[in-house]
Amino acid sequence: MRGRPLAVRLAALLAGVVIVVLTLAGVVVNRAASRSLDETLGPREEQRLDLAAAVVEDALERGVGRGRIRALLQRIATESRGRIRVVDADGSVLLEAGHLPPNVETDTLSTDLSVDSGGGALEIELPSAAAPFVRAFNNALLLTGIVAVATLLVAAAVVANRLTRPLREIALAARRLGGGDLTARAQGGSDAESTELATAFNGMAERLERSETLRRRAASDLAHDLATPATVLESQIQAMVDGVVPADASQLEKARAAAASLSSVVGQLGELTQAEAAPLQRQPEPIALTGLARDVVAALDGMLRERQVSASVTGTEVTVMADGGQIARALQNVFANAIQHSPAAGEVRIVVADGPVATLRVTDTGAGIEPADLPYVFERFYRADRSRGGPRSGSGIGLTVARELIGANGGSIEVEATGPDGTTFVLRLPSADPA
């Protein structure tokens, strides 16, 4: 269910605020005006009422006829511009003089008559002194409110349009992105919030575009990596079946090597899946990093000999609380990557250091990583060899697996330095609690 547009909600909010403010102002001013006028005019009217009561009492005590008393009341009513009457003790009107316009607000003043004059009371009903002022003020307030609300509606529409234009553009870009246009980007507005939102959206879009590029590249690479050994295996077996080549140990070894290559690719995909589930499978224990590094070097001794690369492990003895198998696998992947990119007679150095966090620095003597490749070295299936034009090596998931495994153990991995003299990867892990 779609909500109301921002312009409508903003206009309603502002109009509500204006109405509440004007209503409160009207109530306060009306009461203040009435009180002020009552304080100013009230004593004068009461004085006039007391004077009229004294005159009426005197006339009644002297037995003056009602006609003369009525004339007297008429004169008083005319002077006060109101209506005056004499009522007995039961509230019945004995005499009345003067008149008031219809539908006019009035104030009534009353004073008791003396017993000698027959008792009862003298009442004078006067037009409310505050009513004209209050009415004029209320009319002005109403007109002001109408103008203010209309102005605010226009202002709300303008402001809402300015506020929502960047949001509409971002929504349009999001729809384009959802429709498959990974080049869609949003333009931020002049305010910091929409600019920040557009920046975040564009960053997400760039990551999606990069991920899609890598996915397509991965599909192509996987097709190649799977098809090549599968084709070799199929042709080798077919040749033996057709009698083109003898089914001897040499030919069977070629078929076995092709099958092993195929199995290796599938195994690496399984390794990536396991790495992504590493946080759930993690079994932490105290690990001595220097000893672990030496074990990794020993495990890849055959690869070192084949590539004619030397290796060394130096540094202090550092203990971390982590999953030993996962850390060993991560370091092995980084170490193997360093060997692959080192030239013959090159060297790979592993340096272990302690500090706020434990560090493992793996440095090779290769040609370095191109700046354009640096942001992507830990992306799955990314091969920096492609940009350097060299032969493809590895599956492109080794460093991705390393990142997942190190991250699962609360650490991080990054390229610390790279250049024509080599590249340094640094692995950081939380040191074990001395307690």
C-alpha positions in Angstrom: 0.0 0.0 0.0 1.5 3.3 -1.1 1.7 6.1 1.5 0.7 9.7 0.8 3.2 11.8 -1.1 5.7 13.8 0.9 4.2 17.1 -0.4 0.8 16.2 1.0 2.2 15.1 4.4 4.4 18.2 4.7 1.6 20.5 3.7 -0.8 18.8 6.2 1.8 19.1 9.0 2.5 22.7 8.4 -1.2 23.6 8.0 -1.9 21.8 11.2 0.8 23.7 13.0 -0.5 27.0 11.7 -4.1 26.2 12.7 -3.0 25.2 16.2 -0.9 28.3 16.7 -3.6 30.6 15.4 -6.2 29.0 17.5 -4.2 29.3 20.6 -3.3 32.9 19.7 -7.0 33.6 19.2 -8.0 32.1 22.6 -5.2 34.0 24.4 -5.9 37.3 22.8 -9.7 37.0 23.2 -9.4 36.3 26.9 -6.8 39.1 27.3 -8.9 41.6 25.5 -12.0 40.8 27.4 -10.2 40.9 30.7 -8.5 44.2 29.8 -11.7 45.9 28.7 -13.6 44.6 31.7 -10.9 46.0 34.0 -11.0 49.4 32.2 -14.8 49.8 31.7 -16.2 47.7 34.5 -15.7 50.1 37.4 -17.3 53.0 35.4 -20.3 50.9 34.5 -20.7 49.7 38.1 -20.5 53.3 39.3 -23.2 54.2 36.8 -25.3 51.3 38.0 -25.0 52.3 41.7 -26.0 55.8 40.8 -29.1 54.6 38.9 -30.0 52.3 41.8 -29.8 55.2 44.3 -32.1 57.3 42.0 -34.6 54.4 41.6 -34.6 53.6 45.4 -35.2 57.3 46.2 -38.1 57.5 43.6 -39.7 54.3 45.0 -39.4 55.4 48.6 -41.0 58.7 47.8 -43.8 57.0 45.9 -43.1 58.5 42.5 -45.3 57.0 39.8 -44.1 54.3 37.5 -44.3 56.5 34.5 -41.8 58.9 35.9 -39.6 56.1 37.1 -39.8 54.5 33.6 -38.8 57.9 32.0 -35.9 58.0 34.5 -34.8 54.5 33.5 -35.1 55.4 29.8 -32.8 58.3 30.3 -30.2 56.1 32.1 -30.6 53.4 29.4 -30.1 55.9 26.6 -26.9 57.2 28.3 -25.5 53.8 28.8 -26.8 52.5 25.4 -28.2 49.5 27.0 -31.3 48.0 28.6 -32.3 48.6 32.2 -35.0 46.9 34.3 -36.2 46.6 37.8 -37.1 43.2 39.1 -38.8 42.2 42.3 -37.5 39.6 44.8 -39.0 36.8 42.7 -37.2 37.9 39.6 -40.4 39.3 37.9 -39.7 42.4 35.8 -41.5 45.4 37.2 -40.1 48.1 35.0 -38.0 48.0 31.8 -36.5 50.7 29.5 -34.1 50.8 26.6 -33.4 48.3 23.9 -30.5 46.3 22.4 -29.9 45.3 18.8 -30.8 41.7 18.1 -28.0 39.0 18.2 -25.6 41.2 20.1 -23.3 39.9 22.8 -24.1 41.6 26.2 -22.7 42.0 29.7 -25.2 42.2 32.6 -24.6 44.1 35.8 -26.9 43.9 38.8 -27.2 45.5 42.2 -29.7 44.9 45.0 -32.3 47.5 45.9 -33.0 48.4 49.5 -35.8 46.8 51.5 -37.3 50.3 52.1 -37.8 50.6 48.4 -39.5 47.3 48.1 -36.4 45.0 47.6 -35.5 43.3 44.3 -32.7 44.4 42.1 -31.8 46.8 39.4 -30.2 45.2 36.3 -28.5 46.9 33.4 -27.7 44.9 30.2 -24.9 46.5 28.1 -23.4 45.6 24.7 -20.1 43.7 25.4 -17.3 46.2 25.1 -14.8 43.5 24.0 -17.1 41.9 21.4 -16.4 44.3 18.5 -12.7 44.1 19.1 -12.7 40.4 19.5 -14.8 40.0 16.4 -12.5 42.1 14.3 -9.5 40.4 15.6 -11.0 36.9 14.9 -11.9 38.0 11.4 -8.3 39.2 10.8 -7.0 36.1 12.4 -9.1 33.9 10.1 -8.0 35.8 7.1 -4.4 35.6 8.2 -4.8 31.8 8.8 -6.3 31.3 5.3 -3.4 33.3 3.7 -0.8 31.5 5.8 -2.2 28.0 5.1 -2.4 28.8 1.3 1.2 30.2 1.4 2.4 27.1 3.3 0.7 24.8 0.9 2.6 26.4 -2.0 5.8 26.4 0.0 5.4 22.8 1.1 4.9 21.8 -2.6 8.0 23.6 -3.6 10.1 22.3 -0.7 8.8 18.8 -1.1 9.6 18.8 -4.8 13.1 19.9 -4.0 13.5 17.3 -1.3 12.0 14.5 -3.3 13.6 15.2 -6.7 16.8 13.4 -5.7 14.8 10.6 -4.2 12.8 10.2 -7.4 16.0 10.2 -9.4 17.5 7.5 -7.1 14.2 5.5 -7.3 14.4 5.7 -11.1 18.0 4.6 -11.1 17.1 1.8 -8.7 14.3 0.6 -11.2 16.8 0.7 -14.0 19.3 -1.3 -11.9 16.6 -3.8 -11.0 15.7 -4.1 -14.7 19.3 -5.2 -15.5 20.9 -1.8 -16.4 24.0 -2.1 -14.2 25.3 1.2 -15.5 22.5 3.1 -13.8 23.7 5.8 -11.5 21.9 8.4 -9.3 22.6 12.1 -9.0 22.5 13.6 -5.4 20.8 16.8 -4.6 22.2 19.9 -2.9 21.6 18.6 0.6 24.0 16.3 2.4 21.5 13.6 3.0 20.5 13.0 -0.6 24.1 13.2 -1.7 25.1 10.6 0.9 22.2 8.4 -0.2 23.1 8.7 -3.9 26.8 8.0 -3.1 25.8 4.8 -1.2 23.5 3.8 -4.1 26.2 4.4 -6.7 28.7 2.4 -4.6 26.2 -0.5 -4.5 25.6 -0.2 -8.2 29.4 -0.2 -8.9 29.8 -3.3 -6.8 27.0 -5.0 -8.6 28.4 -4.1 -11.9 31.8 -5.4 -10.9 30.3 -8.6 -9.5 28.4 -9.1 -12.7 31.6 -8.6 -14.7 33.5 -11.0 -12.5 30.6 -13.5 -12.7 30.7 -13.5 -16.5 34.4 -13.8 -16.4 34.2 -16.6 -13.9 31.6 -18.4 -16.1 34.0 -18.2 -19.0 37.0 -19.2 -16.9 35.2 -22.1 -15.3 33.9 -23.3 -18.7 37.5 -23.2 -19.9 39.0 -24.8 -16.8 36.4 -27.6 -16.9 36.2 -28.1 -20.6 40.0 -28.4 -21.2 40.6 -31.4 -18.9 37.3 -32.9 -19.8 38.1 -32.7 -23.6 41.6 -34.1 -23.0 40.1 -37.0 -20.9 37.4 -37.7 -23.5 39.8 -37.7 -26.5 42.3 -39.8 -24.7 39.8 -42.5 -23.8 38.2 -42.4 -27.2 41.6 -42.8 -28.8 42.3 -45.9 -26.7 38.8 -47.3 -27.5 39.3 -46.8 -31.2 42.8 -48.4 -31.0 44.5 -45.2 -32.2 46.8 -45.4 -29.2 47.5 -48.3 -27.0 45.9 -48.5 -23.6 49.2 -48.7 -21.8 50.4 -47.1 -18.6 51.6 -43.9 -20.4 48.2 -43.2 -22.0 46.4 -44.1 -18.8 48.6 -41.6 -16.9 47.6 -38.9 -19.3 43.9 -39.7 -18.8 44.5 -39.8 -15.0 46.2 -36.3 -15.1 43.3 -34.9 -17.0 40.8 -36.4 -14.6 42.9 -35.0 -11.7 42.8 -31.5 -13.2 39.1 -31.7 -13.6 38.7 -32.9 -10.0 41.0 -30.1 -8.8 38.7 -27.4 -10.3 35.6 -29.0 -8.7 37.5 -29.3 -5.4 38.4 -25.6 -5.4 34.8 -24.7 -5.9 33.9 -26.8 -2.9 36.7 -25.2 -1.0 35.2 -21.7 -1.6 31.8 -23.0 -0.4 33.4 -24.3 2.8 35.3 -21.0 3.3 32.0 -19.0 3.1 30.7 -21.3 5.9 33.8 -20.9 8.0 32.2 -18.9 10.8 29.8 -21.8 11.5 32.6 -24.4 11.3 35.2 -22.5 13.3 36.9 -24.4 16.2 39.2 -22.0 17.9 42.3 -23.1 19.8 45.7 -21.5 20.7 47.9 -21.4 17.6 51.6 -20.6 17.4 51.9 -18.6 14.2 55.6 -19.1 13.7 55.3 -22.9 13.8 52.2 -22.8 11.6 54.1 -20.7 9.0 57.0 -23.2 9.0 54.5 -26.1 8.5 53.0 -24.3 5.5 56.4 -23.7 3.9 57.2 -27.4 4.4 53.9 -28.5 2.9 54.7 -26.5 -0.3 58.3 -27.5 -0.5 57.6 -29.4 -3.8 56.1 -26.3 -5.4 59.1 -24.2 -4.2 61.5 -26.7 -5.8 59.4 -26.8 -9.0 59.4 -23.0 -9.3 63.0 -22.7 -8.0 61.9 -20.2 -5.4 63.4 -20.0 -1.8 61.4 -19.3 1.3 62.1 -18.1 4.9 60.1 -17.6 8.1 61.3 -15.1 10.7 59.9 -13.1 13.6 58.7 -13.5 17.1 56.7 -16.3 18.5 53.0 -15.2 18.6 50.0 -17.2 19.8 46.5 -16.5 18.6 43.1 -18.0 19.4 41.8 -19.3 16.1 40.9 -22.3 14.0 44.3 -23.8 13.2 43.1 -25.6 10.0 41.4 -22.4 8.6 44.4 -20.2 9.3 46.8 -22.7 7.8 44.7 -23.0 4.7 44.5 -19.2 4.4 48.3 -18.7 4.8 48.9 -21.6 2.4 46.8 -19.9 -0.3 48.6 -16.6 0.2 52.0 -18.3 0.2 51.2 -20.4 -2.9 50.0 -17.2 -4.7 53.4 -15.6 -3.8 55.3 -18.6 -5.2 53.3 -18.5 -8.4 54.2 -14.8 -9.0 57.8 -15.0 -8.1 60.4 -15.5 -10.8 62.9 -18.4 -10.8 65.6 -17.8 -8.1 63.1 -15.5 -6.4 62.3 -15.5 -2.7 59.1 -15.5 -0.5 59.5 -14.2 3.0 57.0 -14.7 5.9 57.5 -12.4 8.9 55.5 -12.9 12.1 55.1 -10.0 14.5 53.2 -9.3 17.7 51.4 -6.1 18.8 47.9 -5.0 19.3 47.1 -7.6 16.7 49.3 -10.5 15.5 50.5 -10.0 11.9 51.8 -12.3 9.2 53.5 -10.5 6.3 54.0 -12.6 3.1 56.4 -10.8 0.6 57.4 -12.1 -2.8 59.9 -10.8 -5.4 57.5 -10.8 -8.3 56.6 -8.0 -10.7 53.9 -6.6 -8.4 50.2 -6.0 -9.0 48.9 -3.5 -11.4 47.1 -0.6 -9.7 43.9 -1.4 -11.8 43.9 -4.9 -10.3 44.4 -4.0 -6.7 40.7 -3.4 -5.8 39.8 -6.9 -7.1 42.6 -9.2 -5.9 40.3 -10.7 -3.3 37.3 -11.1 -5.6 36.3 -14.6 -6.4 37.6 -15.9 -9.8 39.6 -12.7 -10.4 42.9 -13.4 -12.1 45.3 -10.4 -12.2 47.4 -12.4 -14.8 44.9 -11.5 -17.4 45.8 -7.7 -17.2 49.5 -8.5 -17.4 49.1 -10.7 -20.4 50.8 -13.6 -18.8 49.7 -17.2 -18.6 46.8 -17.9 -16.4 47.6 -19.7 -13.1 45.4 -20.9 -10.4 41.6 -20.8 -10.1 41.2 -17.2 -9.0 39.7 -18.2 -5.7 42.7 -18.8 -3.5 42.9 -15.2 -2.1 39.1 -15.1 -1.8 39.2 -18.2 0.3 42.0 -16.7 2.4 40.0 -13.6 3.0 36.9 -15.6 4.1 38.9 -17.8 6.4 40.8 -14.9 8.0 37.6 -12.9 8.4 35.8 -15.8 10.0 38.5 -15.8 12.7 38.1 -12.1 13.5 41.0 -10.9 11.3 41.7 -9.1 8.1 43.9 -9.4 5.0 45.1 -6.7 2.6 47.8 -5.8 0.1 50.2 -3.7 2.2 52.6 -2.8 -0.6 53.2 -3.6 -4.2 55.7 -2.6 -6.8 58.2 -3.8 -9.4 60.2 -5.4 -6.6 57.4 -7.5 -5.2 54.1 -7.5 -3.3 53.4 -7.8 0.5 50.2 -9.3 1.8 49.5 -8.7 5.5 47.3 -11.0 7.5 46.1 -9.6 10.9 44.6 -11.8 13.7 43.6 -10.9 17.3 46.3 -12.0 19.7 45.4 -14.6 22.3 44.3 -13.2 25.7 47.4 -13.6 28.0 45.0 -14.5 30.8 
